[in-house]
Amino acid sequence: MITTRKLGNAVIRNRARRLLRECFRLHQHALRVPVEMVLIARRSLVGQSFAGVEADYLAILRSAKLISN
């Protein structure tokens, strides 16, 4: 997980890391093959709910063909 100071203060950066980590934890079993991922938190992540982050995360994995539809 990568979060830069440009994202916001420590509270915001930690929340972004927690959201991304939880998305990975819940969906790691769905990955087709073992992969190494670098997740970079972007400004658009700030203020989103978990459901929004999860939907974006799954859409990205589908577009990369790492999980099935």
CNS distance restraints for C-alpha pairs under 8 A (distance, minus, plus):
assign (resid   1 and name CA) (resid  17 and name CA) 6.33 0.50 0.50
assign (resid   1 and name CA) (resid  20 and name CA) 7.60 0.50 0.50
assign (resid   1 and name CA) (resid  21 and name CA) 7.75 0.50 0.50
assign (resid   1 and name CA) (resid  38 and name CA) 6.07 0.50 0.50
assign (resid   1 and name CA) (resid  39 and name CA) 4.89 0.50 0.50
assign (resid   1 and name CA) (resid  40 and name CA) 5.91 0.50 0.50
assign (resid   1 and name CA) (resid  41 and name CA) 7.43 0.50 0.50
assign (resid   2 and name CA) (resid  17 and name CA) 7.71 0.50 0.50
assign (resid   2 and name CA) (resid  38 and name CA) 7.37 0.50 0.50
assign (resid   2 and name CA) (resid  39 and name CA) 6.16 0.50 0.50
assign (resid   2 and name CA) (resid  40 and name CA) 4.71 0.50 0.50
assign (resid   2 and name CA) (resid  41 and name CA) 6.19 0.50 0.50
assign (resid   3 and name CA) (resid   7 and name CA) 6.80 0.50 0.50
assign (resid   3 and name CA) (resid  13 and name CA) 5.93 0.50 0.50
assign (resid   3 and name CA) (resid  16 and name CA) 7.59 0.50 0.50
assign (resid   3 and name CA) (resid  17 and name CA) 7.20 0.50 0.50
assign (resid   3 and name CA) (resid  40 and name CA) 6.24 0.50 0.50
assign (resid   3 and name CA) (resid  41 and name CA) 5.39 0.50 0.50
assign (resid   3 and name CA) (resid  42 and name CA) 7.76 0.50 0.50
assign (resid   4 and name CA) (resid   8 and name CA) 7.84 0.50 0.50
assign (resid   4 and name CA) (resid  13 and name CA) 7.47 0.50 0.50
assign (resid   4 and name CA) (resid  41 and name CA) 7.94 0.50 0.50
assign (resid   5 and name CA) (resid   9 and name CA) 6.68 0.50 0.50
assign (resid   5 and name CA) (resid  10 and name CA) 7.96 0.50 0.50
assign (resid   5 and name CA) (resid  13 and name CA) 7.59 0.50 0.50
assign (resid   7 and name CA) (resid  12 and name CA) 7.29 0.50 0.50
assign (resid   7 and name CA) (resid  13 and name CA) 6.50 0.50 0.50
assign (resid   7 and name CA) (resid  41 and name CA) 7.80 0.50 0.50
assign (resid   7 and name CA) (resid  42 and name CA) 6.94 0.50 0.50
assign (resid   7 and name CA) (resid  43 and name CA) 5.68 0.50 0.50
assign (resid   7 and name CA) (resid  46 and name CA) 7.66 0.50 0.50
assign (resid   8 and name CA) (resid  12 and name CA) 5.63 0.50 0.50
assign (resid   8 and name CA) (resid  13 and name CA) 6.25 0.50 0.50
assign (resid   9 and name CA) (resid  13 and name CA) 6.28 0.50 0.50
assign (resid  10 and name CA) (resid  14 and name CA) 5.97 0.50 0.50
assign (resid  11 and name CA) (resid  15 and name CA) 6.20 0.50 0.50
assign (resid  12 and name CA) (resid  16 and name CA) 6.24 0.50 0.50
assign (resid  12 and name CA) (resid  46 and name CA) 7.04 0.50 0.50
assign (resid  13 and name CA) (resid  17 and name CA) 6.29 0.50 0.50
assign (resid  14 and name CA) (resid  18 and name CA) 6.14 0.50 0.50
assign (resid  15 and name CA) (resid  19 and name CA) 6.14 0.50 0.50
assign (resid  16 and name CA) (resid  20 and name CA) 6.29 0.50 0.50
assign (resid  16 and name CA) (resid  41 and name CA) 6.45 0.50 0.50
assign (resid  16 and name CA) (resid  45 and name CA) 6.83 0.50 0.50
assign (resid  16 and name CA) (resid  46 and name CA) 6.95 0.50 0.50
assign (resid  17 and name CA) (resid  21 and name CA) 5.98 0.50 0.50
assign (resid  17 and name CA) (resid  41 and name CA) 7.41 0.50 0.50
assign (resid  18 and name CA) (resid  22 and name CA) 6.03 0.50 0.50
assign (resid  19 and name CA) (resid  23 and name CA) 6.27 0.50 0.50
assign (resid  19 and name CA) (resid  50 and name CA) 6.37 0.50 0.50
assign (resid  19 and name CA) (resid  53 and name CA) 7.18 0.50 0.50
assign (resid  20 and name CA) (resid  24 and name CA) 6.29 0.50 0.50
assign (resid  20 and name CA) (resid  39 and name CA) 7.42 0.50 0.50
assign (resid  20 and name CA) (resid  41 and name CA) 7.90 0.50 0.50
assign (resid  20 and name CA) (resid  53 and name CA) 7.59 0.50 0.50
assign (resid  21 and name CA) (resid  25 and name CA) 6.11 0.50 0.50
assign (resid  22 and name CA) (resid  26 and name CA) 6.12 0.50 0.50
assign (resid  23 and name CA) (resid  27 and name CA) 6.26 0.50 0.50
assign (resid  23 and name CA) (resid  53 and name CA) 7.76 0.50 0.50
assign (resid  23 and name CA) (resid  54 and name CA) 5.78 0.50 0.50
assign (resid  23 and name CA) (resid  57 and name CA) 7.15 0.50 0.50
assign (resid  24 and name CA) (resid  28 and name CA) 5.49 0.50 0.50
assign (resid  27 and name CA) (resid  31 and name CA) 7.27 0.50 0.50
assign (resid  30 and name CA) (resid  67 and name CA) 5.96 0.50 0.50
assign (resid  30 and name CA) (resid  68 and name CA) 7.87 0.50 0.50
assign (resid  31 and name CA) (resid  66 and name CA) 5.66 0.50 0.50
assign (resid  31 and name CA) (resid  67 and name CA) 5.13 0.50 0.50
assign (resid  32 and name CA) (resid  66 and name CA) 5.75 0.50 0.50
assign (resid  32 and name CA) (resid  67 and name CA) 5.72 0.50 0.50
assign (resid  32 and name CA) (resid  68 and name CA) 7.79 0.50 0.50
assign (resid  33 and name CA) (resid  66 and name CA) 7.35 0.50 0.50
assign (resid  41 and name CA) (resid  45 and name CA) 6.55 0.50 0.50
assign (resid  42 and name CA) (resid  46 and name CA) 7.70 0.50 0.50
assign (resid  44 and name CA) (resid  48 and name CA) 7.74 0.50 0.50
assign (resid  45 and name CA) (resid  53 and name CA) 6.91 0.50 0.50
assign (resid  48 and name CA) (resid  52 and name CA) 6.03 0.50 0.50
assign (resid  48 and name CA) (resid  53 and name CA) 6.53 0.50 0.50
assign (resid  49 and name CA) (resid  53 and name CA) 6.44 0.50 0.50
assign (resid  50 and name CA) (resid  54 and name CA) 5.95 0.50 0.50
assign (resid  51 and name CA) (resid  55 and name CA) 6.11 0.50 0.50
assign (resid  52 and name CA) (resid  56 and name CA) 6.32 0.50 0.50
assign (resid  53 and name CA) (resid  57 and name CA) 6.06 0.50 0.50
assign (resid  54 and name CA) (resid  58 and name CA) 6.12 0.50 0.50
assign (resid  55 and name CA) (resid  59 and name CA) 6.14 0.50 0.50
assign (resid  56 and name CA) (resid  60 and name CA) 6.22 0.50 0.50
assign (resid  57 and name CA) (resid  61 and name CA) 6.32 0.50 0.50
assign (resid  58 and name CA) (resid  62 and name CA) 6.10 0.50 0.50
assign (resid  59 and name CA) (resid  63 and name CA) 6.16 0.50 0.50
assign (resid  60 and name CA) (resid  64 and name CA) 6.22 0.50 0.50
assign (resid  61 and name CA) (resid  65 and name CA) 6.15 0.50 0.50
assign (resid  61 and name CA) (resid  66 and name CA) 5.28 0.50 0.50
assign (resid  61 and name CA) (resid  67 and name CA) 5.98 0.50 0.50
assign (resid  62 and name CA) (resid  66 and name CA) 5.99 0.50 0.50
assign (resid  62 and name CA) (resid  67 and name CA) 5.43 0.50 0.50
assign (resid  62 and name CA) (resid  68 and name CA) 6.46 0.50 0.50
assign (resid  62 and name CA) (resid  69 and name CA) 6.58 0.50 0.50
